[in-house]
Amino acid sequence: MTPPIPDLRSLQIVAAVAESGSMLQASRQFGMTQSAVSQAVRRAEAALGVAFFNRSRRPLTLTRAGRILAGRVRDLNRDFDALLGALREAAKLPERVDLRLGLIDSYAATVGAHLVKELMTGEVALSLSVWSGLAHSHAEALVHRTIDAAITCDAMDDLYDVERFPFYREPNLLVVPRGMEAEFAGLDLREILARHRLVRYSERSYAGAQVERHLSRLGIRPPRAFEFDTSDSLVAMVATGMGVAITTPLCLLQGLAHAAQVSALPLPGPGFFREVLLVTRRGDLSSLAPRIAEMARTSITTQAMPRIRTLVPWFTQDY
């Protein structure tokens, strides 16, 4: 029967004897008796069928096999420490690493690719499936377990068995055709929308419903003309002079292809905000969700904010 391969500790003991040239010194280093050190060395030699020391000489001298082991044991220790670190990191993750993630369009189109890359190739190293779409579709998908988590602007307040991790907050702003900024100076929102068409998000979108609630609170009911699900279409309409729009910095960035033809102004009167958050079913991703939310926030800070500042110079992430 072939003897078992020696464990790492036995090889470390052999290396300590090789380095000090003394089993007594090695026994002190490991807190063992000199006899136990000698037995560990002999077991390692028997298991591998080699001799590490020439015992006919004093002090002990290394054989060729002993010199190879002494030269490699530091690499073994380093690799073992790295392995332990990787195992401890893995223990922090949930058992399932196949994550189905929903992304709202404005996030998916601006920084979603950066987050997906980080989740798949970074420390988390998930197997990832991604869906984009309107916020309400992700709420339904989460309830029906089609997805595991969603980056959304819908807090899903009517759902009780979910966990929410907010990571980004931005104001709604007024987008107007470039070159017409002076026309809006000193006007309140009611006057602006009496003079210019409002290019809307569709009411079935979360952004559209939020804008309609704000206008309703102010008692403003502009006529309906153009409605879109996506920000790039909305910004394009403003860029061609077809009206003004109420949107957010991240949504404006989604319409970057047309952003050079528009200007972003603070929304006159009372402001309102959009919050972007990670939503998961309660208990499903308890250890992983805060890390994903932080990575999602970092993606906005590093990838979106520098570009947003060129479009909306007065906006900061602490707005």
N, C-alpha and C positions, 0 to 999 in steps of 0.2 A: 504493500500500500504506500502510495506516494505521500510523504509528509506534507502538511499544509504550508502554504506560503506564509512567511513570517509577517506579523502585523507591523504597522508603521512604528509603534513604540519600540519594538525589538530592534528595528533598523536604526532608530534614533540612539538607542543605547550603544549599539556597535559603533556608530559614528562618534559618540562621545568618548568611547574608549580610544578610538583611532586618533581623535584630536588631542586628548590629554596624554596618551601613551600609558595610561594607568587605569586598571579596573577599580582601584580604590577611589580615585578622583571621580570616575563616572558614577560610582555608588553614592557618593556624597551629592552629586548633581541631581540624581533622580530620587534620593531618599530611600535607597535600597541597601541591602547588605552586599558585600563584595561577592559572596557566594551566589546571590540572586543575579547579579550582573553577569557573572561567569556562565551561569546556566542559560540566561537569555541569549548570550553570544553563541553558545554552542547549539541552542535550538535553531537559531537563525541560520547557522552554518549547515546544520543537518537538513533543514528544510530546503535549502538551495543547492546543497551538494558542493559547497565551496568552503575554503578556509579564508577567513579575513585577516588572520594574524599568523606570523611565524613565531610559534611559541618556544622555539629552541633558543631564542635570543632574549636578552633583557637589556633595556626595556623592550616591550613588545614592538615588533616592526610589522608593517602592513604588507600583505601580499598584493598582487596586481588587482584582485577582486576587491580587497579592502580599500585600495586607493580609489577605485572607481566609485565605490559606495560613499566614501568620505567626500568625494567631489560632487556627488549628485544629491546628497541628503538635504542640502539647503533648498534645492529646487523642489524636492518632495515636500518639504515643510511648507514652502510658499504655495505650492499647488493645493496642498491639503487645506491651508488656511483660506484660500480662495474658494475651495469647494464648500467649506463650512459657511462662509459668507453667503454664497449663492443659495445654499439650503435654507439658511435663516430668512433670506429675502423671500424665497418661495413659500415659506411657512406663513408669511404675512398675507398671501393672496388667497382668495377663495378657491375651493376645490375645482370649480369650473373655470376654465380660462378661455372658453369660447364665448365671446361677448357679442350680443346683437344690439347695436347702438343706433338710435334715431337722432338725426341732426336737423334742426330747422334750416331752411334754405339760406338765410342770411349768414349763418355760421358756416354751413357746408361750403358755400361759394367763396368765402373769404379766407378762413383759416382752417377749415375742416381737414384739408389734406395734410397740413402740418401736424394736427393732433393725431390723425390716424397713423401717420408714420411713427410718431413718438410712442403711441400705444402698442404698435406692432414690433418695433425694433429697439425700443428703449428698455429700461429696467423692468417694466411691467410685462412686456413681451406677450401680449394677448393674441389669440386667434380671433380675428375681428370680422364681423359682417356689419355693413353700414347702410342705413336707409335715410334719405332726405325727404323733406316734404313740409307741409303745413303743420303747425303745432297741434291742431285738434286731431290730426291723423295719428300722431304719436301717442296722444292720450289713449285713444282707442286701442292702439297696438300694445301699449303697456298693460292695459286691463286684460286684453285677450292673450297675453304672454307671447305675442309675436316678436316683441323686442324685450330686452332686459333693462334698458336704460334709455333716457332721452335727454339730449341737450336742447332745451326748449325755452320759449318765453312764456309758456303757460304753466303757472304754478299748480294747476290741477287741484284747486282748492276744494272741489267737491269730492275728491278721493281722500279717504282716511288712511288707507294702508300703504302709503308711499312715504319715502324720505326725500327731502329737498335739500340741495346744496347750491345756494346762490353763489355766483362768482363774478358777475359783471352787471353794472347798472349804467344806463345811458339815457340822456334826455331826448325827448322828441323835439324836432327842429323844423323850421320852415324852409323848404327848398323852392327857389325862384329862378327864373331864367337869368343867366349871367348878363350883366349890363343894365338890369332893371332894378338894382338894389335901391337906388335913390327913391324910386316910386313907393317903396314900402316904409320909408322912414316916418316915424311918428304915428303910423296907423295901428289901430288895434285889430285883432283877428277878425272881428265881425266886419269891419270896413274892408279888409283885404279880400275876404271871401265874397263880399258883395260886388267887388270890382273884377275879381279873377275867378275862373273855374277852379274847383278843387279836384285835382287828380287823386282818386282814392285807391286804397287797397280794398279788395272785395270784403264784404262783411263776413264771409265764411272764413277769412283769415283772422288770426288772433290780433294782428296789427290793425286790421280794418275795424274790428269790433272795438278795440281800445280807443281808436281815434273817434269813432262814432259816439262812444260813451262820453268822451271829453267834450265834444261839440254839444251834445245833449245837455250836459251840466251847465254849459254856458248859454244855452238857449239859442244856439246857432244851427240853422238847418239849410245848408247850401244845396242848390239843386244837384241832382245826380247827373253825371256826364260820362266820365271814364272810370272804370274800376279794373284793377289788376291784382293777380295773386302774387306776382313777383316784383321785387324792387327794381330790377334792371328795366322792366317795361315802364314802371312808374316814373323813374328818373328820365328815361328817354322821352316821355311825353312832355315833361317840364322843359327839357333841353330844346325841344322844337317850338317852345313858346305856347303850348296848349293850355297852360295853367300853372298852378302852384301845388305843392304837395306837403303833407306832414309825414315825416319819417324820422329815423334815428341815424346816428353816425355809421353804425355797422351796416345798416340797410343801404345807406348812401354809398358805402364802399362796394357793396354788391353791384351797384350800377356804375362802377368805375368807368366803363367804356363811354359813358355820356357825361361824366362828372365835370369835365372841362367846360361844358356849356351851361352849368348851373352854379348857383351860390347858395350856401347854407347860412341861414340867419337864426338867431335865437327866436323861439316861438313867442310872439307877443302875448301878454297876459299871463294867467296862471299856467305853470308848466306841468307836465306829467312825464313819467319815466317808464322805460321798459327794463325789466330785469331778465337776465339770461341765467338759467340754472340747470343743474343736472338733477333729474328725477329718476328714482329707482323704486321698485317694490320693496317694502319694508323688510329688512333682514336678508335680502338676496345678495347684496354687494356691500355689506357693512364695512369691511376692511378696505375694500378697493375703491368705493365711490368717492371718499374724500380726496384720494390721490388723483383720480380722473378729473374731478372738479378743479383741483389746483393746476393740473396740466392744461386744462381747457382755458383757465384764466391766464396762464403764462403764454399760451398761444396767442391770445388777444393782445396781451401786453407787448410781446416781442414782434409779432407779425402784422397785427392790424393797426395798433395805435400810431406807429410812425407814419403810415399812409393816411390814417384818419386826420392827423394833425395838419397835413397839407390841404385837406379838403375842408376841415372845420378848425381853423387855427385857435379859436377861442375855447374849444372843448378840451378838457383833461379827463383822465380816468377817475379823478376824485370829484368830478363835477357834482 
